[in-house]
């Protein structure tokens, strides 16, 4: 696992969110984090928890009820780039 993904996964785990993490470098969703856990249902509480940690939706809006992918915890978010040492902020 890449260093930035491991750092983000540990950060989220420390805050009670267990998921797979991937930083997207290219394409239409570049510079976003993909957070995914098929065993967790998307909820307002999870959205608020991520908002409180400084994340925003891919279009820079706060996460909400419909941010999850079909009710599953699968989102692309922006924020917390300090955990990726390869990004020049």
Secondary structure, DSSP 4 states (H G I P E B T S, - for coil): --HHHHHHHHHHHHTT---EEEEE-SSTTTTEEEEEEEEEE--HHHHHHHHHTT-EETTSSPP-TT-SBTTEEEEEEE--GGG-TTS--
